[in-house]
Every structure is written in C-alpha cells, then in structure tokens.
Amino acid sequence: MHELAMTQSIIELVEAEARKHGADRVDKIKLRIGEFTGVVKEALEFSFDVIKAGTLAESAELEIEVVPLRKRCGCCDTVFGSTGDFDFFCPDCSGPVEIVSGRELQIEYIDLA
Ligand SMILES: [Zn+2]
C-alpha cells in the first residue's frame, strides 16, 4: 500500500523536525496532496492512525488539503480542471496541455507542542 509507506516517511520527517526543535509532541500536521498523485486521502488518514501510535505525532491532528488537477493549454492558454482520466489535450482546440497544479506532495506546516 503506497499510502502506508508515504505516511511512514512523513512521520519520520515530522519526528526529526520535532526533535530538532526540542519538542516532545506534535500538535498538527498539514499536508497538501495533488489530485494527480493518485494518493487517496482516506487511505492516508487511515495509515496515519495506524502508524502514529507511539510516535511524537501520536496525538497530532492531520489535515489534508487535496489540490485539484488543473491543466493549461499551450496553444490557447485555457485553464481547465480534470476532464477525464488522462486527457492531455485541450477540450477547446486539441492542443497539448501542461499540468499547472495537482502534483503536490508536501508537508505545508507542522505545529509543535
Ligand atoms: Zn487550447
């Protein structure tokens, strides 16, 4: 399960950060996850609940912001959302599109106790 390994690394990072600042507890973890990463928010929350036990993040609140997939056409500059699974052509002019957002996979901030 992809999310389980991911949560493991997130908690390791968060614990390292907490130790660096001499905190013995983490209050909150805020993540930004792009829609295009394929990461399932619920699976991530579930993994977090399983892995956090016994770590500095045991009582931490996990907030996940899902960043929607946005694409922009390289020809007509139209910006549009998810139009279909892997549609990388403009719905207006069929030009090639680039991803503007939706690939994020980051810890936005951590609140230490
Ligand atoms: Zn276009």
Residues whose N, C-alpha, C, O or C-beta is under 5 A from the ligand:
A	BS01	ZN	C73 C75 C76 C90 D92 C93 S94 G95
